[in-house]
């Protein structure tokens, strides 16, 4: 009987320690940016692939509040941040290419905005980039 009581107390102690010592996971902030072309300020739904995106433009932002990279084939840039924040965003596409008639073309699109990251949420925002010459 003493063995049974000891086993029960030991099992109860292990369960209590496991219950109260779990690591609390910090909620993260996911960001999904969609970069589209515009000429009039209205979304044309024409995505811009391979567009360079910078999040957290200010020099005084901490490194964990900054991100940069390129949009994918669908014009989408994603990043996960550890903390909530209000961040500036800039998207730039600067390409030069030659068409089939050997004529050089230069595309330059710029867009910017601001995102508010919320803990535990996925924030999705569109950045409209206008053509600049």
Protein Blocks (a to p, Z undefined) as FASTA:
>chain_A
ZZmmmmmmmmmmmmmmmmmmcccddddddddddddddfkopaehiacehiacdehjbfkb
cfklgccddddfkopacdddfbdcddddddddddddddfkopacdddddddddddddehi
acdddddddddZZ
